[in-house]
Structure formats: structure tokens, C-alpha cells
């Protein structure tokens, strides 16, 4: 579960919240997942979710104070009654050849703003906008908000490493349409938003080695003595071996 500026977010598979390793979540290829959002602020929030760089809920989900929503599908072409669930698959060579590879593949970015405190009614309709309401949350209208271009990633210089194709393990995936979802949305109204935007970013990785999603209840097994440890443990309670292996 990530937490930022009184907003909590998590990735779920089969109804279970997954563990994060810093900002990384491991999901088996072929799994459907959802994004759990909870507003812990005292005011409403408008939340936009970007997956692989694409806006999943144009206009944004509106969450009341203390409200949560388990977002399992995107909203395409204004369809408020049904859509496809999020499904994570391998970005294979065939996929790259047909679709291409994008810089934000495998990233889930949650961007949100809070509503400004209520003011005396002035009937200034320019501050009011339409929106839609999902199970457990709200969505703003599709055309009433202009967020500007998505945030760009900082450029980095990668160091050269020696590797062969035989030793390469592909853990990069993308999100594609999954099975049918009947998660429904309705319209609502939202007032002016604060200028400050907040964000959280999940990096989703998969691969053949990931046989099952790592949930918050997962008990890591020591590579030295085989002891199963608590999910929050960093070192084996039996022999002291580090449970997070980096190489």
C-alpha cells in the first residue's frame, strides 16, 4: 500500500493487496488486477490513473472524504456500464513488433488533486463541472478538465553491461483489455480544485519466475535455511540471512 498526501493506493490481484518492494509490484503474466484507492483527506479528491502512459479514466475519479474505490477497468468512449478489466501480459517480441515499446510501459501512475474548501454560494457556474460516479467513487466529466501533458520521466544514462540473449529474462509487461467488467459509473459535480497535484507511481514487473502474486500476507522463505518468515521481516529469524536478494 502506497501513501501520499492523505491518499492511499494499492495493486490487487484476486482480491488481495500486493506487497510493494519500494515502488515495484510483482504480478504473474496473464493476471487481471485492480487499483485500490482510498481518500483519507477531509475533502473530496479527483484522481486520474495512467497505465502505460494512457489515461484510464478521462476526467478523473472523484472520491469523497474517507471513501475508497477498487478500480478494475478503464472507461473508454464514455461507456459507464461495462468495459474490460486490467490484464497484465508480457511485452514479448511479437508485441513490440506490432505495438512498439513505450517509455512508460509497466508503470501505473496515480495523479490527484483535492477540491478547494467550500465557499459561500455565488452561483458562478464557471466553477462547476459535470462528472460521473462509479461504484465506490465518482468520475468527472470527460471534457471539462485539461490536465496538460503527462509528466515526463527524468532522463538517465544507462551503464553498459555484458549480457547474452540466453541469459536475458524478460520481466517487462503491459496492460491490455481483460475479461468483461460491469463496474458502473454515474455523473456528479465537482467544484474548483487546488492547484497542487500529487502523484504515486507503481512499477509492475512479471515473468516466468513469478508464479503467483506476492501479497501482503506472503511469508518470504530464506534461501539459506528454508525458514518461512513474517511478511515484514528483512532478515531470517533463524539464521540472519537477508530476505531481499539483489543479485
DRENGUSE-296358 format. One line per field, with one value per atom (N, C-alpha, C, O): residue in one letter; atom name; x negated, y, z negated. Coordinates in steps of 0.02 Angstrom, whole numbers, plus 50000, padded with zeros to 5 digits. Atoms other than C-alpha are relative to their C-alpha. Example, Ala and Ser with C-alpha at 12.3 -4.5 7.8 and 13.67 -1.06 7.14 Angstrom:
BEGIN
r	a;a;a;a;s;s;s;s
a	N;CA;C;O;N;CA;C;O
east	49955;49385;49955;49903;50042;49316;50039;50014
north	49941;49775;50060;50059;49941;49947;50055;50110
up	50000;49610;50000;49967;50003;49643;49963;49955
This chain:
BEGIN
r	x;x;x;x;x;x;x;x;x;x;x;x;x;x;x;x;x;x;x;x;x;x;x;x;x;x;x;x;x;x;x;x;x;x;x;x;x;x;x;x;x;x;x;x;x;x;x;x;x;x;x;x;x;x;x;x;x;x;x;x;x;x;x;x;x;x;x;x;x;x;x;x;x;x;x;x;x;x;x;x;x;x;x;x;x;x;x;x;x;x;x;x;x;x;x;x;x;x;x;x;x;x;x;x;x;x;x;x;x;x;x;x;x;x;x;x;x;x;x;x;x;x;x;x;x;x;x;x;x;x;x;x;x;x;x;x;x;x;x;x;x;x;x;x;x;x;x;x;x;x;x;x;x;x;x;x;x;x;x;x;x;x;x;x;x;x;x;x;x;x;x;x;x;x;x;x;x;x;x;x;x;x;x;x;x;x;x;x;x;x;x;x;x;x;x;x;x;x;x;x;x;x;x;x;x;x;x;x;x;x;x;x;x;x;x;x;x;x;x;x;x;x;x;x;x;x;x;x;x;x;x;x;x;x;x;x;x;x;x;x;x;x;x;x;x;x;x;x;x;x;x;x;x;x;x;x;x;x;x;x;x;x;x;x;x;x;x;x;x;x;x;x;x;x;x;x;x;x;x;x;x;x;x;x;x;x;x;x;x;x;x;x;x;x;x;x;x;x;x;x;x;x;x;x;x;x;x;x;x;x;x;x;x;x;x;x;x;x;x;x;x;x;x;x;x;x;x;x;x;x;x;x;x;x;x;x;x;x;x;x;x;x;x;x;x;x;x;x;x;x;x;x;x;x;x;x;x;x;x;x;x;x;x;x;x;x;x;x;x;x;x;x;x;x;x;x;x;x;x;x;x;x;x;x;x;x;x;x;x;x;x;x;x;x;x;x;x;x;x;x;x;x;x;x;x;x;x;x;x;x;x;x;x;x;x;x;x;x;x;x;x;x;x;x;x;x;x;x;x;x;x;x;x;x;x;x;x;x;x;x;x;x;x;x;x;x;x;x;x;x;x;x;x;x;x;x;x;x;x;x;x;x;x;x;x;x;x;x;x;x;x;x;x;x;x;x;x;x;x;x;x;x;x;x;x;x;x;x;x;x;x;x;x;x;x;x;x;x;x;x;x;x;x;x;x;x;x;x;x;x;x;x;x;x;x;x;x;x;x;x;x;x;x;x;x;x;x;x;x;x;x;x;x;x;x;x;x;x;x;x;x;x;x;x;x;x;x;x;x;x;x;x;x;x;x;x;x;x;x;x;x;x;x;x;x;x;x;x;x;x;x;x;x;x;x;x;x;x;x;x;x;x;x;x;x;x;x;x;x;x;x;x;x;x;x;x;x;x;x;x;x;x;x;x;x;x;x;x;x;x;x;x;x;x;x;x;x;x;x;x;x;x;x;x;x;x;x;x;x;x;x;x;x;x;x;x;x;x;x;x;x;x;x;x;x;x;x;x;x;x;x;x;x;x;x;x;x;x;x;x;x;x;x;x;x;x;x;x;x;x;x;x;x;x;x;x;x;x;x;x;x;x;x;x;x;x;x;x;x;x;x;x;x;x;x;x;x;x;x;x;x;x;x;x;x;x;x;x;x;x;x;x;x;x;x;x;x;x;x;x;x;x;x;x;x;x;x;x;x;x;x;x;x;x;x;x;x;x;x;x;x;x;x;x;x;x;x;x;x;x;x;x;x;x;x;x;x;x;x;x;x;x;x;x;x;x;x;x;x;x;x;x;x;x;x;x;x;x;x;x;x;x;x;x;x;x;x;x;x;x;x;x;x;x;x;x;x;x;x;x;x;x;x;x;x;x;x;x;x;x;x;x;x;x;x;x;x;x;x;x;x;x;x;x;x;x;x;x;x;x;x;x;x;x;x;x;x;x;x;x;x;x;x;x;x;x;x;x;x;x;x;x;x;x;x;x;x;x;x;x;x;x;x;x;x;x;x;x;x;x;x;x;x;x;x;x;x;x;x;x;x;x;x;x;x;x;x;x;x;x;x;x;x;x;x;x;x;x;x;x;x;x;x;x;x;x;x;x;x;x;x;x;x;x;x;x;x;x;x;x;x;x;x;x;x;x;x;x;x;x;x;x;x;x;x;x;x;x;x;x;x;x;x;x;x;x;x;x;x;x;x;x;x;x;x;x;x;x;x;x;x;x;x;x;x;x;x;x;x;x;x;x;x;x;x;x;x;x;x;x;x;x;x;x;x;x;x;x
a	N;CA;C;O;N;CA;C;O;N;CA;C;O;N;CA;C;O;N;CA;C;O;N;CA;C;O;N;CA;C;O;N;CA;C;O;N;CA;C;O;N;CA;C;O;N;CA;C;O;N;CA;C;O;N;CA;C;O;N;CA;C;O;N;CA;C;O;N;CA;C;O;N;CA;C;O;N;CA;C;O;N;CA;C;O;N;CA;C;O;N;CA;C;O;N;CA;C;O;N;CA;C;O;N;CA;C;O;N;CA;C;O;N;CA;C;O;N;CA;C;O;N;CA;C;O;N;CA;C;O;N;CA;C;O;N;CA;C;O;N;CA;C;O;N;CA;C;O;N;CA;C;O;N;CA;C;O;N;CA;C;O;N;CA;C;O;N;CA;C;O;N;CA;C;O;N;CA;C;O;N;CA;C;O;N;CA;C;O;N;CA;C;O;N;CA;C;O;N;CA;C;O;N;CA;C;O;N;CA;C;O;N;CA;C;O;N;CA;C;O;N;CA;C;O;N;CA;C;O;N;CA;C;O;N;CA;C;O;N;CA;C;O;N;CA;C;O;N;CA;C;O;N;CA;C;O;N;CA;C;O;N;CA;C;O;N;CA;C;O;N;CA;C;O;N;CA;C;O;N;CA;C;O;N;CA;C;O;N;CA;C;O;N;CA;C;O;N;CA;C;O;N;CA;C;O;N;CA;C;O;N;CA;C;O;N;CA;C;O;N;CA;C;O;N;CA;C;O;N;CA;C;O;N;CA;C;O;N;CA;C;O;N;CA;C;O;N;CA;C;O;N;CA;C;O;N;CA;C;O;N;CA;C;O;N;CA;C;O;N;CA;C;O;N;CA;C;O;N;CA;C;O;N;CA;C;O;N;CA;C;O;N;CA;C;O;N;CA;C;O;N;CA;C;O;N;CA;C;O;N;CA;C;O;N;CA;C;O;N;CA;C;O;N;CA;C;O;N;CA;C;O;N;CA;C;O;N;CA;C;O;N;CA;C;O;N;CA;C;O;N;CA;C;O;N;CA;C;O;N;CA;C;O;N;CA;C;O;N;CA;C;O;N;CA;C;O;N;CA;C;O;N;CA;C;O;N;CA;C;O;N;CA;C;O;N;CA;C;O;N;CA;C;O;N;CA;C;O;N;CA;C;O;N;CA;C;O;N;CA;C;O;N;CA;C;O;N;CA;C;O;N;CA;C;O;N;CA;C;O;N;CA;C;O;N;CA;C;O;N;CA;C;O;N;CA;C;O;N;CA;C;O;N;CA;C;O;N;CA;C;O;N;CA;C;O;N;CA;C;O;N;CA;C;O;N;CA;C;O;N;CA;C;O;N;CA;C;O;N;CA;C;O;N;CA;C;O;N;CA;C;O;N;CA;C;O;N;CA;C;O;N;CA;C;O;N;CA;C;O;N;CA;C;O;N;CA;C;O;N;CA;C;O;N;CA;C;O;N;CA;C;O;N;CA;C;O;N;CA;C;O;N;CA;C;O;N;CA;C;O;N;CA;C;O;N;CA;C;O;N;CA;C;O;N;CA;C;O;N;CA;C;O;N;CA;C;O;N;CA;C;O;N;CA;C;O;N;CA;C;O;N;CA;C;O;N;CA;C;O;N;CA;C;O;N;CA;C;O;N;CA;C;O;N;CA;C;O;N;CA;C;O;N;CA;C;O;N;CA;C;O;N;CA;C;O;N;CA;C;O;N;CA;C;O;N;CA;C;O;N;CA;C;O;N;CA;C;O;N;CA;C;O;N;CA;C;O;N;CA;C;O;N;CA;C;O;N;CA;C;O;N;CA;C;O;N;CA;C;O;N;CA;C;O;N;CA;C;O;N;CA;C;O;N;CA;C;O;N;CA;C;O;N;CA;C;O;N;CA;C;O;N;CA;C;O;N;CA;C;O;N;CA;C;O;N;CA;C;O;N;CA;C;O;N;CA;C;O;N;CA;C;O;N;CA;C;O;N;CA;C;O;N;CA;C;O;N;CA;C;O;N;CA;C;O;N;CA;C;O;N;CA;C;O;N;CA;C;O;N;CA;C;O;N;CA;C;O;N;CA;C;O;N;CA;C;O;N;CA;C;O;N;CA;C;O;N;CA;C;O;N;CA;C;O;N;CA;C;O;N;CA;C;O;N;CA;C;O;N;CA;C;O;N;CA;C;O;N;CA;C;O;N;CA;C;O;N;CA;C;O;N;CA;C;O;N;CA;C;O;N;CA;C;O;N;CA;C;O;N;CA;C;O;N;CA;C;O;N;CA;C;O;N;CA;C;O;N;CA;C;O;N;CA;C;O;N;CA;C;O;N;CA;C;O;N;CA;C;O;N;CA;C;O;N;CA;C;O;N;CA;C;O;N;CA;C;O;N;CA;C;O;N;CA;C;O;N;CA;C;O;N;CA;C;O;N;CA;C;O;N;CA;C;O;N;CA;C;O;N;CA;C;O;N;CA;C;O;N;CA;C;O;N;CA;C;O;N;CA;C;O
east	49958;50000;49956;49915;50036;49928;50043;50104;49965;49973;49965;49904;50027;49950;50054;50108;49956;50032;50072;50119;49934;50178;50040;50101;49969;50213;49962;49901;50030;50183;50017;50071;49990;50163;49964;49912;50031;50125;50022;50073;49983;50124;50028;50000;49969;50238;50004;50017;49991;50241;50041;50025;49955;50381;50026;50034;49972;50448;49951;49972;50050;50285;49952;49930;50047;50174;49929;49909;50068;49999;49949;49960;50055;49837;49962;49956;50045;49727;49929;49917;50071;49538;49974;49955;50010;49501;50059;50115;49944;49605;50020;50058;49989;49610;50048;50045;49952;49752;49991;49985;50010;49733;50067;50101;49936;49882;49986;49952;50011;49884;50030;50085;49972;49907;50065;50071;49934;50087;50050;50107;49956;50160;50041;50016;49960;50303;49990;49983;50012;50280;50045;50076;49962;50367;49957;49905;50036;50311;50044;50096;49961;50374;49979;49919;50013;50388;50042;50101;49962;50439;49979;49920;50011;50457;50004;50058;50002;50403;50003;49993;49996;50423;50071;50117;49933;50569;50038;50095;49966;50610;49998;49959;49997;50651;49937;49902;50059;50515;50020;50064;49992;50509;49936;49881;50057;50396;49999;50048;50010;50328;49951;49901;50042;50250;49973;50011;50033;50124;49964;49925;50033;50068;49965;49995;50041;49928;50003;49996;49998;49944;50068;50075;49933;50129;50048;50047;49951;50270;50057;50091;49949;50387;50069;50119;49936;50524;50000;49992;50002;50532;50046;50105;49962;50590;49987;49990;50020;50542;50055;50113;49954;50623;50005;49955;49990;50698;50014;50062;49991;50679;50018;49984;49981;50771;49951;49911;50043;50681;50012;50069;49995;50644;50025;50035;49971;50708;49946;49892;50047;50623;50036;50096;49974;50646;49948;49888;50044;50573;50009;50054;49993;50547;49974;49915;50020;50546;50002;49982;49996;50575;49989;49992;50005;50546;50068;50114;49938;50681;49983;49948;50014;50675;50063;50117;49945;50785;50062;50118;49944;50893;50045;50101;49958;50958;50000;49950;49994;51021;50026;50031;49969;51095;49957;49966;50042;50962;49935;49929;50065;50784;49958;49982;50046;50631;49957;49933;50043;50534;49927;49909;50072;50348;49967;49976;50036;50241;49927;49911;50072;50051;49970;49974;50031;49958;49928;49907;50070;49779;49996;50035;50015;49713;49949;49889;50043;49645;49975;49992;50026;49551;50056;50054;49944;49712;50040;50063;49962;49800;49962;49992;50040;49657;49999;50001;50001;49653;50065;50065;49935;49840;50018;50040;49978;49871;49944;49956;50056;49698;49988;50029;50017;49615;50003;49977;49992;49658;49961;49951;50041;49557;50037;50005;49962;49698;50032;50076;49973;49737;49987;49931;50007;49768;50008;50002;49992;49799;50074;50112;49933;49960;49991;49963;50008;49966;50067;50115;49940;50096;49989;49946;50007;50115;50064;50118;49938;50236;49993;49939;49993;50295;50059;50108;49944;50405;50043;50020;49952;50559;49987;49970;50009;50545;50054;50110;49949;50635;50062;50058;49936;50818;50002;49978;49992;50857;50074;50115;49930;51019;50025;49987;49972;51132;50002;50033;50000;51101;50034;50042;49967;51188;49956;49981;50046;51032;49993;49952;49998;51064;49935;49925;50063;50891;49957;49908;50038;50828;50031;50006;49966;50947;49990;49993;50009;50916;50037;50049;49965;51006;49951;49891;50044;50940;50041;50102;49965;50984;49979;49923;50008;50999;49994;50040;50007;50929;50020;50037;49988;50959;49945;49887;50049;50873;49963;49916;50035;50820;50035;50089;49970;50855;49950;49890;50043;50788;50022;50081;49984;50777;50019;50009;49983;50841;49938;49883;50057;50731;49966;49907;50028;50705;49994;49977;49998;50714;49934;49929;50063;50536;49943;49943;50058;50373;49938;49916;50056;50228;49933;49882;50064;50095;49966;49995;50037;49964;49980;49967;50023;49920;49930;49890;50067;49767;49949;49961;50052;49609;49951;49941;50048;49481;49933;49915;50066;49311;49955;49957;50044;49181;49942;49916;50055;49048;49954;49974;50050;48890;49986;49963;50009;48882;49928;49901;50068;48712;50002;50050;50003;48660;49988;49948;50010;48673;49991;50020;50010;48615;50055;50066;49946;48760;50009;49992;49985;48812;50075;50109;49929;48984;50021;50078;49983;48976;50012;50051;49993;48962;50054;50070;49950;49095;50068;50093;49933;49257;50044;50031;49955;49399;50051;50093;49950;49496;50043;50082;49962;49570;50068;50073;49933;49757;50040;50018;49954;49901;50070;50084;49930;50084;50043;50040;49957;50212;50071;50082;49931;50402;50006;49982;49987;50453;50072;50104;49931;50620;50049;50030;49949;50784;50010;50011;49984;50817;50064;50074;49938;50986;49999;50051;50006;50919;50033;50016;49960;51038;49980;49952;50016;51017;50061;50101;49948;51136;49969;49910;50027;51116;50006;50046;49998;51082;49973;49957;50027;51023;49941;49941;50060;50855;49984;49988;50019;50801;49928;49896;50069;50635;49950;49962;50051;50480;49940;49927;50062;50323;49949;49952;50048;50177;49947;49917;50052;50061;50022;50077;49988;50053;49952;49893;50040;49991;49999;50043;50003;49937;49964;49922;50034;49885;49990;50031;50015;49805;49983;49939;50016;49808;49964;49981;50032;49689;50019;50002;49978;49765;49952;49939;50044;49648;50031;50068;49976;49687;49945;49886;50049;49602;50018;50063;49987;49599;49985;50016;50018;49517;50052;50054;49947;49666;50060;50101;49946;49787;50064;50119;49941;49904;49986;49928;50008;49933;49976;49997;50026;49839;50046;50044;49952;49974;49968;49912;50026;49953;49995;49961;50002;49979;49946;49938;50051;49838;49943;49920;50053;49706;49936;49932;50060;49533;49961;49954;50038;49430;49926;49903;50072;49247;49965;49979;50037;49129;49946;49919;50055;49003;50026;50001;49977;49104;50071;50095;49933;49278;50054;50112;49952;49364;50049;50028;49950;49528;50004;50012;50002;49525;50063;50102;49945;49651;49994;49939;50000;49702;49959;49931;50036;49620;49926;49890;50069;49455;49951;49965;50052;49296;49944;49907;50051;49182;50032;50080;49974;49213;49993;49940;50002;49259;49962;49946;50035;49173;49924;49887;50072;49003;49972;49911;50023;48996;49987;49965;50010;48986;50049;50107;49955;49057;50053;50038;49944;49228;50012;50048;49995;49216;49933;49883;50061;49089;49996;50044;50006;49023;49964;49960;50038;48923;50014;49987
north	49940;50000;50062;50071;49936;50169;50054;50050;49945;50329;50065;50071;49935;50508;50053;50048;49943;50669;49979;50005;50023;50578;49960;49956;50045;50465;49934;49932;50066;50277;49963;49972;50038;50163;49934;49928;50066;49980;49963;49978;50045;49848;49936;49910;50060;49698;49947;49964;50058;49525;49948;49930;50048;49402;50024;49985;49970;49521;50012;50035;49991;49527;50056;50064;49944;49679;49972;49930;50023;49652;50041;50100;49966;49695;50041;50022;49961;49832;49990;49988;50000;49816;50067;50076;49930;50001;50022;50031;49979;50054;49946;49959;50054;49885;49948;49928;50052;49759;49943;49956;50058;49583;49965;49944;50029;49514;49947;49961;50051;49350;50021;50049;49986;49372;49962;49904;50031;49337;50014;49993;49985;49403;50063;50111;49939;49527;50033;49999;49964;49662;50061;50081;49939;49812;50049;50030;49948;49975;50026;50057;49978;50011;50071;50084;49930;50197;50018;50001;49977;50274;50071;50085;49930;50459;50007;49999;49992;50490;50074;50091;49928;50679;50018;49977;49977;50781;50034;50055;49971;50849;49951;49902;50044;50768;50006;50057;50001;50720;49976;49934;50023;50700;49961;49989;50045;50553;49978;49953;50027;50514;49942;49945;50059;50344;49990;49983;50011;50321;49933;49920;50065;50146;49997;50009;50001;50126;50068;50071;49933;50314;50022;50079;49983;50308;50014;49981;49980;50392;49949;49939;50052;50256;50028;49996;49970;50371;50074;50116;49929;50532;50043;50027;49957;50672;49986;50032;50017;50578;49972;49988;50027;50480;50050;50079;49955;50585;49957;49918;50037;50514;50048;50098;49961;50586;49988;49941;50008;50608;49931;49913;50066;50436;49945;49889;50049;50347;49961;49987;50040;50207;49969;49960;50033;50127;49950;49964;50052;49969;50003;49971;49989;50021;49939;49922;50061;49865;50006;49959;49993;49935;50073;50119;49933;50084;50023;49983;49972;50199;50023;50072;49986;50200;50024;49996;49973;50303;50016;50010;49979;50361;49943;49957;50057;50185;49995;49977;49999;50197;49935;49930;50062;50022;49938;49892;50060;49899;50017;50068;49991;49880;49939;49887;50056;49769;50010;50066;49997;49729;50010;49998;49992;49769;49931;49894;50063;49621;50012;50051;49989;49612;49942;49885;50051;49519;50018;50075;49988;49501;50044;50035;49961;49630;49961;49974;50046;49497;50034;50091;49973;49520;50013;50062;49991;49496;50062;50099;49942;49627;50064;50112;49941;49750;50015;50073;49989;49723;50030;50072;49975;49757;50066;50113;49942;49885;50050;50110;49957;49952;49999;49973;49994;49986;50073;50117;49931;50141;50009;49962;49984;50227;49984;49963;50009;50210;49931;49921;50067;50026;49970;49974;50030;49936;50048;50028;49951;50097;50016;50025;49977;50140;50064;50063;49934;50325;50025;50030;49974;50390;50074;50091;49927;50580;50029;50013;49976;50675;50072;50097;49933;50847;50001;49964;49993;50897;50060;50110;49946;51005;50057;50046;49942;51181;50001;49978;49996;51213;50036;50081;49971;51258;50075;50098;49928;51443;50017;49976;49980;51540;49996;50012;50008;51506;50066;50113;49939;51636;49988;50034;50019;51541;50015;50030;49993;51559;49933;49892;50066;51414;49981;49923;50017;51426;49957;49927;50041;51339;49931;49891;50064;51192;49958;49984;50044;51042;49935;49915;50063;50882;49942;49951;50058;50708;49937;49939;50064;50525;49963;49972;50031;50415;49924;49892;50073;50236;49967;50001;50037;50100;50019;50004;49980;50173;50064;50081;49937;50337;50039;50019;49957;50474;50012;50006;49979;50524;50069;50085;49936;50697;49990;49937;50004;50737;49992;50007;50017;50688;50061;50058;49944;50860;50064;50117;49937;50982;50015;50066;49989;50965;49991;49944;50005;50996;49997;50048;50009;50924;50015;50020;49989;50959;49935;49881;50060;50838;49959;49987;50043;50687;50018;50041;49986;50708;49957;49898;50039;50656;49973;50004;50029;50543;50034;50056;49971;50611;49957;49895;50039;50561;49972;50005;50032;50441;49969;49954;50031;50370;49930;49923;50068;50181;49978;49991;50025;50100;49935;49897;50060;49963;49939;49941;50063;49784;49945;49946;50057;49622;49950;49928;50048;49504;49965;49992;50037;49373;49989;49993;50013;49335;49938;49934;50061;49164;50013;49978;49985;49244;50051;50065;49947;49376;49972;49925;50019;49357;50061;50113;49943;49470;50005;49960;49989;49539;50061;50082;49941;49689;49980;49936;50015;49686;50062;50118;49945;49793;49980;49921;50012;49810;50001;50047;50007;49752;49986;49973;50016;49725;49928;49882;50066;49577;49980;49998;50023;49496;50057;50112;49949;49590;50022;49981;49971;49706;50040;50076;49962;49777;50054;50074;49944;49910;50061;50080;49946;50056;50068;50074;49932;50244;50045;50031;49950;50392;50070;50077;49932;50581;50035;50016;49958;50709;50069;50082;49933;50889;50010;49985;49986;50949;50074;50105;49930;51122;50011;49965;49984;51209;49959;49944;50041;51108;50041;50095;49969;51155;49995;49949;50000;51196;49945;49923;50051;51067;49932;49908;50068;50898;49953;49968;50050;50744;49937;49927;50060;50579;49943;49954;50061;50400;49957;49957;50041;50278;49929;49918;50070;50088;49975;49993;50034;49987;49926;49892;50069;49819;49958;49975;50047;49676;49931;49915;50069;49496;49954;49970;50047;49346;49928;49915;50070;49158;49980;49934;50017;49156;50021;49996;49977;49246;49955;49966;50049;49102;50024;50006;49973;49193;50069;50085;49932;49371;50000;49959;49994;49424;50046;50107;49960;49481;50023;50004;49974;49573;49945;49953;50056;49405;49949;49898;50046;49321;49995;50046;50011;49244;49980;49924;50014;49255;49941;49934;50059;49094;50015;50041;49988;49103;49956;49896;50038;49049;49957;49912;50038;48981;49941;49885;50055;48879;49978;49929;50020;48873;50022;50003;49978;48957;50051;50097;49951;49049;50055;50041;49944;49223;50044;50035;49953;49361;50043;50054;49961;49466;50063;50087;49936;49621;49990;50039;50013;49535;50015;50002;49985;49593;49948;49937;50051;49457;49938;49943;50063;49274;49997;50010;50004;49249;49938;49933;50062;49078;50007;49988;49998;49114;50070;50079;49932;49301;50019;50075;49985;49290;50054;50054;49949;49441;49967;49921;50029;49402;50035;50009;49964;49532;49993;50022;50014;49470;50044;50048;49950;49598;49974;50010;50026;49487;49926;49895
up	50000;50000;50000;49955;49998;50052;49968;49968;50032;49959;50018;50013;49981;50018;49989;50018;50010;49956;49986;50017;50025;49871;50053;50049;49952;50020;49997;49998;50001;50012;50065;50092;49938;50163;49996;49964;50000;50192;50063;50092;49946;50329;49970;49922;50025;50303;50055;50113;49955;50385;49962;49906;50031;50348;49932;49885;50061;50216;49944;49891;50053;50117;50017;50074;49992;50091;50007;49967;49989;50159;49962;49947;50033;50072;50051;50109;49958;50142;49974;49914;50016;50146;50023;50081;49985;50137;50044;50019;49958;50289;50050;50096;49953;50377;49974;49916;50016;50379;50051;50111;49956;50450;50012;49965;49980;50546;50053;50102;49949;50643;50067;50068;49934;50830;50009;49990;49989;50880;49945;49949;50056;50716;50012;50042;50002;50703;49932;49881;50063;50572;49995;50044;50011;50497;49959;49932;50037;50416;49945;49958;50058;50241;49981;49971;50017;50200;49939;49936;50058;50033;49982;49974;50017;49993;49924;49895;50073;49812;49980;49922;50013;49828;49978;49983;50021;49760;50056;50047;49942;49933;50058;50057;49942;50099;50043;50041;49956;50222;50069;50077;49931;50411;50017;50014;49989;50457;50073;50100;49932;50630;49997;49960;49999;50665;50070;50118;49937;50805;49998;49953;49995;50857;50067;50120;49939;50984;50035;50096;49972;51009;50025;50046;49975;51058;49943;49891;50050;50960;49999;50049;50006;50896;49984;50000;50020;50828;50018;49974;49979;50931;49958;49949;50044;50819;49927;49886;50068;50661;49956;49965;50050;50521;49943;49922;50057;50382;49938;49937;50063;50206;49945;49933;50059;50058;49944;49947;50059;49892;49969;49955;50031;49819;50045;50022;49954;49974;50038;50049;49961;50070;50060;50059;49941;50240;50024;50021;49972;50316;50076;50103;49928;50497;50038;50034;49965;50606;50076;50111;49928;50779;50021;49980;49973;50892;50025;50033;49972;50958;50071;50081;49930;51148;50036;50027;49960;51264;49959;49983;50043;51118;49977;49955;50021;51079;49924;49894;50073;50900;49970;49909;50025;50886;50004;49965;49995;50941;50036;50070;49968;51002;49988;49967;50009;50995;49938;49924;50059;50838;50022;50079;49987;50825;49998;49950;49997;50878;50017;50063;49991;50866;50039;50019;49958;51004;50015;50004;49981;51063;50062;50109;49940;51185;50041;50039;49962;51299;50064;50080;49937;51462;50050;50086;49953;51561;49982;50026;50023;51455;50018;50042;49985;51477;50075;50095;49927;51665;50025;50070;49977;51683;49966;50000;50040;51544;49988;49983;50019;51508;49925;49888;50071;51341;49980;50014;50024;51240;49935;49896;50058;51105;49935;49886;50061;50977;49994;49952;50005;51009;49931;49905;50066;50844;49942;49884;50053;50747;49989;50037;50019;50654;49961;49906;50033;50610;49975;50013;50032;50489;49986;49945;50007;50501;49972;49996;50032;50390;49975;49961;50027;50334;49953;49962;50047;50189;50018;50046;49988;50203;49951;49893;50043;50134;49946;49959;50053;49968;50026;50068;49978;49989;49986;49934;50007;50014;50001;50022;49995;49997;50072;50118;49933;50146;50037;50014;49960;50281;50067;50108;49938;50422;50061;50115;49944;50528;50034;50012;49968;50645;50034;50052;49968;50719;49954;49976;50047;50560;49991;49952;50007;50580;50062;50118;49943;50690;49989;49933;50005;50729;49991;49999;50010;50693;49996;50003;50006;50671;49938;49913;50065;50518;50007;50032;49995;50508;49935;49887;50062;50379;49952;49963;50050;50227;50016;49979;49984;50310;50054;50076;49950;50435;50056;50046;49945;50604;50024;50025;49970;50676;50072;50101;49929;50849;50042;50020;49958;50994;50030;50045;49963;51070;49960;49987;50038;50926;49964;49931;50034;50861;50050;50089;49956;50953;49955;49928;50045;50856;50032;49997;49966;50987;50016;50006;49979;51048;49939;49886;50054;50940;49979;50019;50025;50830;50036;50047;49966;50918;49948;49895;50045;50836;50008;50063;49996;50792;50044;50040;49957;50920;49960;49915;50035;50860;50052;50108;49957;50935;49973;49917;50023;50925;50014;50068;49991;50899;50039;50035;49959;51017;49957;49910;50036;50953;50050;50104;49956;51028;49989;49932;50006;51063;50067;50119;49940;51188;50003;49952;49992;51258;49962;49939;50036;51175;49926;49894;50072;51002;49987;49929;50008;51033;49978;50008;50024;50934;50005;49975;49989;50989;49944;49935;50053;50841;50014;49972;49982;50934;50028;50071;49976;50961;50016;50003;49985;51021;49979;49967;50018;50976;50062;50102;49941;51104;49976;49917;50020;51105;49978;50011;50027;50998;50009;50058;49996;50963;49986;49967;50007;50953;49927;49882;50066;50805;50007;50055;50001;50761;49946;49920;50047;50644;50031;50087;49972;50666;49972;49918;50018;50660;50013;50057;49989;50644;49995;49976;49999;50657;49933;49890;50061;50520;50018;50076;49991;50498;49953;49897;50039;50437;50003;50056;50002;50381;50022;50048;49981;50411;49960;49902;50032;50372;49978;50005;50021;50279;50057;50097;49945;50393;49993;50042;50011;50313;50023;50006;49978;50398;49963;49955;50034;50306;50044;50086;49960;50381;49964;49920;50021;50343;50061;50107;49942;50464;49978;49936;50009;50462;50062;50118;49944;50570;49996;49947;50000;50617;50042;50100;49965;50665;49996;49950;50000;50710;50023;50016;49974;50786;49984;49944;50012;50790;49929;49902;50069;50619;49950;49894;50046;50543;50010;50055;49994;50517;49968;49990;50033;50400;49974;49958;50024;50345;49928;49888;50068;50188;49961;49969;50038;50067;49935;49918;50064;49902;49949;49898;50047;49815;50019;49985;49977;49912;49949;49924;50048;49798;50038;50063;49961;49878;49971;49910;50020;49874;50005;50055;50002;49825;50051;50054;49950;49964;49970;50003;50032;49838;49960;49968;50043;49713;50015;49986;49981;49791;49952;49961;50049;49643;50031;50066;49979;49682;49947;49887;50045;49606;50007;50053;49996;49571;50063;50088;49938;49721;49995;50045;50010;49646;49983;49977;50021;49599;50056;50114;49952;49685;49996;50045;50010;49613;49969;49931;50025;49574;49924;49897;50073;49392;49976;49916;50018;49395;50007;49962;49989;49471;50015;50017;49989;49508;50073;50086;49929;49699;50024;50004;49972;49793;50043;50081;49962;49866;50066;50109;49937;50004;50037;50017;49963;50131;50061;50100;49947;50256;50061;50111;49942;50374;50010;50056
